[in-house]
Amino acid sequence: MKTTNEKAREDNHDNLVNNLQELLEKNYDAEKGFTKAMTDAKTPQLKSFLKQQAVQRSRFATELTNEIINLNEEPKEKGSFAGDLHRTWIDVKSAFTGHDDEAILEECIRGEKASWDEYEDKLKHENFPPKIAEVVQKQAIEIYGTLKKVRTLEDIADH
């Protein structure tokens, strides 16, 4: 029989792992989304930016995978059903807009805002151990930077 403390530690561990798995899944989704958007983008500047973002999200996924492995758990290997739906939505929207760069940027903003919100929520409400909190915080800051950069690119696309 487990003690109350053992049960609490196990619950905390499971909660931590679940939160990291959710972030990992989001990063798989974002990487696929940026890669898909890159194939639809017209301008070399936008294609290059989207490729950088896909590479960044791959790095984020690797960092989160390492943290999950350090917790003696098995990391997820693919994105979410919701992410697949979002990419399908981008496909449908692209078909109707003729793969318009502005529409792609709008989707990137929407996706990055959702990522930023999720990271902020987890940082605010979850009690991550310091090392993991540092990784998650660093990724959140980079996502926020991407959000600002996408908005700048959107201004360029508007003109």
C-alpha atoms as a printed R data frame, in Angstrom:
    type eleno elety resid chain resno      x      y       z
1   ATOM     1    CA   MET     A     1  0.000  0.000   0.000
2   ATOM     2    CA   LYS     A     2  1.302  3.452  -0.916
3   ATOM     3    CA   THR     A     3  1.648  6.220   1.598
4   ATOM     4    CA   THR     A     4 -0.084  9.536   1.007
5   ATOM     5    CA   ASN     A     5  3.306 11.099   0.215
6   ATOM     6    CA   GLU     A     6  4.194  8.350  -2.265
7   ATOM     7    CA   LYS     A     7  0.827  8.746  -3.964
8   ATOM     8    CA   ALA     A     8  1.249 12.549  -4.097
9   ATOM     9    CA   ARG     A     9  4.754 12.174  -5.592
10  ATOM    10    CA   GLU     A    10  3.418  9.726  -8.183
11  ATOM    11    CA   ASP     A    11  0.531 12.080  -9.056
12  ATOM    12    CA   ASN     A    12  2.956 15.022  -9.363
13  ATOM    13    CA   HIS     A    13  5.222 12.937 -11.587
14  ATOM    14    CA   ASP     A    14  2.304 11.876 -13.812
15  ATOM    15    CA   ASN     A    15  1.037 15.457 -14.018
16  ATOM    16    CA   LEU     A    16  4.504 16.730 -14.961
17  ATOM    17    CA   VAL     A    17  4.930 14.065 -17.642
18  ATOM    18    CA   ASN     A    18  1.434 14.717 -19.054
19  ATOM    19    CA   ASN     A    19  2.144 18.447 -19.309
20  ATOM    20    CA   LEU     A    20  5.448 17.824 -21.085
21  ATOM    21    CA   GLN     A    21  3.766 15.301 -23.427
22  ATOM    22    CA   GLU     A    22  1.127 17.916 -24.322
23  ATOM    23    CA   LEU     A    23  3.806 20.497 -25.122
24  ATOM    24    CA   LEU     A    24  5.733 17.884 -27.118
25  ATOM    25    CA   GLU     A    25  2.602 17.092 -29.140
26  ATOM    26    CA   LYS     A    26  2.017 20.817 -29.810
27  ATOM    27    CA   ASN     A    27  5.559 21.154 -31.082
28  ATOM    28    CA   TYR     A    28  5.164 18.191 -33.425
29  ATOM    29    CA   ASP     A    29  1.977 19.864 -34.688
30  ATOM    30    CA   ALA     A    30  3.689 23.233 -35.112
31  ATOM    31    CA   GLU     A    31  6.674 21.704 -36.928
32  ATOM    32    CA   LYS     A    32  4.356 19.940 -39.389
33  ATOM    33    CA   GLY     A    33  2.264 23.095 -39.752
34  ATOM    34    CA   PHE     A    34  5.268 25.274 -40.536
35  ATOM    35    CA   THR     A    35  6.610 22.679 -42.991
36  ATOM    36    CA   LYS     A    36  3.223 22.531 -44.749
37  ATOM    37    CA   ALA     A    37  2.955 26.331 -44.824
38  ATOM    38    CA   MET     A    38  6.489 26.523 -46.248
39  ATOM    39    CA   THR     A    39  5.440 24.413 -49.239
40  ATOM    40    CA   ASP     A    40  2.451 26.736 -49.840
41  ATOM    41    CA   ALA     A    41  4.313 30.042 -49.404
42  ATOM    42    CA   LYS     A    42  5.240 32.037 -52.492
43  ATOM    43    CA   THR     A    43  7.967 34.457 -51.400
44  ATOM    44    CA   PRO     A    44 11.500 33.224 -50.631
45  ATOM    45    CA   GLN     A    45 11.561 35.404 -47.484
46  ATOM    46    CA   LEU     A    46  8.457 33.709 -46.101
47  ATOM    47    CA   LYS     A    47  9.633 30.215 -47.132
48  ATOM    48    CA   SER     A    48 12.932 30.806 -45.327
49  ATOM    49    CA   PHE     A    49 11.183 32.097 -42.201
50  ATOM    50    CA   LEU     A    50  8.796 29.124 -42.117
51  ATOM    51    CA   LYS     A    51 11.696 26.683 -42.545
52  ATOM    52    CA   GLN     A    52 13.495 28.316 -39.590
53  ATOM    53    CA   GLN     A    53 10.345 27.919 -37.503
54  ATOM    54    CA   ALA     A    54  9.978 24.234 -38.434
55  ATOM    55    CA   VAL     A    55 13.616 23.664 -37.403
56  ATOM    56    CA   GLN     A    56 13.030 25.569 -34.148
57  ATOM    57    CA   ARG     A    57  9.999 23.435 -33.290
58  ATOM    58    CA   SER     A    58 11.955 20.267 -34.075
59  ATOM    59    CA   ARG     A    59 14.592 21.472 -31.582
60  ATOM    60    CA   PHE     A    60 11.861 22.205 -29.007
61  ATOM    61    CA   ALA     A    61 10.491 18.670 -29.491
62  ATOM    62    CA   THR     A    62 13.980 17.206 -28.956
63  ATOM    63    CA   GLU     A    63 14.463 19.260 -25.783
64  ATOM    64    CA   LEU     A    64 11.092 18.142 -24.396
65  ATOM    65    CA   THR     A    65 11.766 14.531 -25.417
66  ATOM    66    CA   ASN     A    66 15.023 14.631 -23.442
67  ATOM    67    CA   GLU     A    67 13.217 15.967 -20.358
68  ATOM    68    CA   ILE     A    68 10.585 13.222 -20.599
69  ATOM    69    CA   ILE     A    69 13.286 10.542 -20.971
70  ATOM    70    CA   ASN     A    70 15.099 12.038 -17.947
71  ATOM    71    CA   LEU     A    71 11.866 11.384 -16.010
72  ATOM    72    CA   ASN     A    72 12.115  7.697 -17.073
73  ATOM    73    CA   GLU     A    73  9.063  7.976 -19.315
74  ATOM    74    CA   GLU     A    74  8.417  7.220 -22.995
75  ATOM    75    CA   PRO     A    75  7.846 10.385 -25.077
76  ATOM    76    CA   LYS     A    76  5.040 10.575 -27.634
77  ATOM    77    CA   GLU     A    77  6.176 10.156 -31.200
78  ATOM    78    CA   LYS     A    78  3.649 12.208 -33.135
79  ATOM    79    CA   GLY     A    79  1.304 15.162 -33.013
80  ATOM    80    CA   SER     A    80 -2.327 15.416 -32.086
81  ATOM    81    CA   PHE     A    81 -5.545 14.799 -33.963
82  ATOM    82    CA   ALA     A    82 -6.353 18.502 -33.452
83  ATOM    83    CA   GLY     A    83 -3.052 19.406 -35.119
84  ATOM    84    CA   ASP     A    84 -3.919 17.213 -38.083
85  ATOM    85    CA   LEU     A    85 -7.270 19.003 -38.309
86  ATOM    86    CA   HIS     A    86 -5.542 22.408 -38.193
87  ATOM    87    CA   ARG     A    87 -3.209 21.405 -41.044
88  ATOM    88    CA   THR     A    88 -6.197 20.107 -43.004
89  ATOM    89    CA   TRP     A    89 -7.892 23.435 -42.400
90  ATOM    90    CA   ILE     A    90 -4.784 25.204 -43.739
91  ATOM    91    CA   ASP     A    91 -4.966 22.909 -46.808
92  ATOM    92    CA   VAL     A    92 -8.615 23.814 -47.397
93  ATOM    93    CA   LYS     A    93 -8.011 27.523 -46.828
94  ATOM    94    CA   SER     A    94 -4.948 27.416 -49.111
95  ATOM    95    CA   ALA     A    95 -7.029 25.831 -51.859
96  ATOM    96    CA   PHE     A    96 -9.543 28.680 -51.691
97  ATOM    97    CA   THR     A    97 -7.005 31.494 -51.316
98  ATOM    98    CA   GLY     A    98 -4.536 30.199 -53.894
99  ATOM    99    CA   HIS     A    99 -1.857 29.605 -51.226
100 ATOM   100    CA   ASP     A   100 -1.850 33.326 -50.445
101 ATOM   101    CA   ASP     A   101  1.123 34.368 -48.265
102 ATOM   102    CA   GLU     A   102 -1.058 36.671 -46.190
103 ATOM   103    CA   ALA     A   103 -3.484 33.829 -45.383
104 ATOM   104    CA   ILE     A   104 -0.530 31.604 -44.453
105 ATOM   105    CA   LEU     A   105  0.790 34.303 -42.122
106 ATOM   106    CA   GLU     A   106 -2.633 34.692 -40.510
107 ATOM   107    CA   GLU     A   107 -2.657 30.957 -39.792
108 ATOM   108    CA   CYS     A   108  0.877 31.161 -38.388
109 ATOM   109    CA   ILE     A   109 -0.199 33.964 -36.065
110 ATOM   110    CA   ARG     A   110 -3.213 31.951 -34.946
111 ATOM   111    CA   GLY     A   111 -1.097 28.846 -34.343
112 ATOM   112    CA   GLU     A   112  1.686 30.710 -32.543
113 ATOM   113    CA   LYS     A   113 -0.800 32.589 -30.379
114 ATOM   114    CA   ALA     A   114 -2.329 29.243 -29.341
115 ATOM   115    CA   SER     A   115  1.161 27.883 -28.571
116 ATOM   116    CA   TRP     A   116  2.094 30.987 -26.590
117 ATOM   117    CA   ASP     A   117 -1.169 30.796 -24.609
118 ATOM   118    CA   GLU     A   118 -0.590 27.126 -23.782
119 ATOM   119    CA   TYR     A   119  3.004 27.690 -22.682
120 ATOM   120    CA   GLU     A   120  1.983 30.679 -20.553
121 ATOM   121    CA   ASP     A   121 -0.870 28.729 -18.988
122 ATOM   122    CA   LYS     A   122  1.388 25.802 -18.099
123 ATOM   123    CA   LEU     A   123  4.096 28.087 -16.702
124 ATOM   124    CA   LYS     A   124  1.521 29.920 -14.608
125 ATOM   125    CA   HIS     A   125 -0.416 26.916 -13.282
126 ATOM   126    CA   GLU     A   126  2.063 24.036 -13.180
127 ATOM   127    CA   ASN     A   127  4.841 23.693 -10.673
128 ATOM   128    CA   PHE     A   128  7.663 22.565 -12.946
129 ATOM   129    CA   PRO     A   129 10.994 21.635 -11.374
130 ATOM   130    CA   PRO     A   130 13.523 24.476 -11.982
131 ATOM   131    CA   LYS     A   131 15.461 22.779 -14.818
132 ATOM   132    CA   ILE     A   132 12.275 21.902 -16.725
133 ATOM   133    CA   ALA     A   133 10.742 25.313 -16.001
134 ATOM   134    CA   GLU     A   134 13.842 26.894 -17.550
135 ATOM   135    CA   VAL     A   135 13.454 24.840 -20.756
136 ATOM   136    CA   VAL     A   136  9.722 25.613 -21.033
137 ATOM   137    CA   GLN     A   137 10.245 29.331 -20.268
138 ATOM   138    CA   LYS     A   138 13.004 29.610 -22.892
139 ATOM   139    CA   GLN     A   139 10.757 27.986 -25.501
140 ATOM   140    CA   ALA     A   140  7.863 30.308 -24.562
141 ATOM   141    CA   ILE     A   141 10.117 33.338 -25.053
142 ATOM   142    CA   GLU     A   142 11.157 32.075 -28.497
143 ATOM   143    CA   ILE     A   143  7.514 31.486 -29.458
144 ATOM   144    CA   TYR     A   144  6.681 35.038 -28.378
145 ATOM   145    CA   GLY     A   145  9.560 36.285 -30.550
146 ATOM   146    CA   THR     A   146  8.170 34.307 -33.481
147 ATOM   147    CA   LEU     A   147  4.742 35.823 -32.911
148 ATOM   148    CA   LYS     A   148  6.227 39.323 -33.078
149 ATOM   149    CA   LYS     A   149  8.245 38.425 -36.198
150 ATOM   150    CA   VAL     A   150  5.184 36.929 -37.959
151 ATOM   151    CA   ARG     A   151  3.250 40.111 -37.296
152 ATOM   152    CA   THR     A   152  6.096 42.116 -38.883
153 ATOM   153    CA   LEU     A   153  6.060 39.820 -41.921
154 ATOM   154    CA   GLU     A   154  2.279 40.220 -42.135
155 ATOM   155    CA   ASP     A   155  2.716 44.007 -42.280
156 ATOM   156    CA   ILE     A   156  5.163 43.525 -45.173
157 ATOM   157    CA   ALA     A   157  2.723 41.182 -46.961
158 ATOM   158    CA   ASP     A   158 -0.033 43.783 -46.623
159 ATOM   159    CA   HIS     A   159  1.969 46.336 -48.632
